[in-house]
Amino acid sequence: MKMSKGQMGQRLLGFAVAGVALLAGGAAFAELGQPAPWEYTLQESASPVMDNIIWFHNFLLWIITIITLFVLGLLIAVVVKFNARSNPVPSRTTHNTLIEVAWTLVPVLILVAIAVPSFRLLFQELDIPKADLTIKATGKQWYWSYAYPDNGKFEFDSLLAQDKKPRLLGVDNEMVVPVNKVIRIQTTGADVIHSFAMPAFGIKIDSIPGRLNETWFKATKLGMFYGQCSELCGKDHAFMPIAVRVVNDQEFAAWVEGAKKKFATNPANSFASTGAAAQ
Ligand SMILES: [Cu+2]
């Protein structure tokens, strides 16, 4: 297909307009705690771990961009300066100690520079600080159950609510947590492997039958946060969202009082069925 110069210009202008619209749109639609149309960045952070994940992501983006541009520059230099026409008599050099040492050492130093913050982030994710609150999240086909063993012992199911916004993320009973508190999440699967994932808090951990996995987050912002089961777990895998409401301490205490009564006779309440609630 041949295009005239005018058509080409028009097409380029079209791409430019689309690109700017995309950038502006991404910023305009970005909403805390949930995905946004045309989103191309990580979700806005609401926890110290996610702050560091975003920092590390940007750090790596800089490094990879510099390396890519450097290699591109070398390639262009080779193509332009050392082709048969501009360099008819090639050099017969086979060794250069300085360059060989440099191209071994420099990548090692770059990898060390990446390894240090990488391990720091891994340890931050794995070392669970002293928890203010423990919640057990059990993945089931196809919904989640949340147990609060610390706060009067209750457990409830959290199912997708078709009529709630945001679409496919709203649930009937949200997990509720206090703001700026260390929340330990213990997770397991009741039937198959699920995965508890919450992008704004920077956590994603498999929920495996017969095993209790642990992770943690500290929500630093109030509001609603949404995640999804992130391990293919059957036909309704896409329909078992995770919704977390972050509230202040007073609201949390009030919610606990209400939840204890509301879920006391819940068949999902393992504390009630085992008699643990009476202890
Ligand atoms: Cu699942």
Boltz pocket constraint, residues with backbone or C-beta under 6 A from the ligand:
constraints:
  - pocket:
      binder: B
      contacts: [[A, 139], [A, 140], [A, 142], [A, 193], [A, 194], [A, 195], [A, 229], [A, 230], [A, 231], [A, 232], [A, 233], [A, 237], [A, 240]]
      max_distance: 6.0
